[in-house]
């Protein structure tokens, strides 16, 4: 064997090894893709169920808040005695709530 043929043989072996490694990497990447897809498909129903639970909880919270608000308005009316006074108080509360929400939104942005 000559020096040149040894070099060529070494280069061909390196090339074969590199090709085999590339095939293994491609196969591994494909397997990882399958696993990721399976994981997403498995998680989708869990995410949907959590979302539905959250909707129910938020609806219940909203309804409770509406009941509290209704009771508060009735209480205000009984305490203040006139619709105009209740209107002015509710208007002031609404303005405070709007200002508070705008401050909260600015704080979330920054």
Helices and strands as residue ranges (DSSP letters): H 3-80, H 83-109
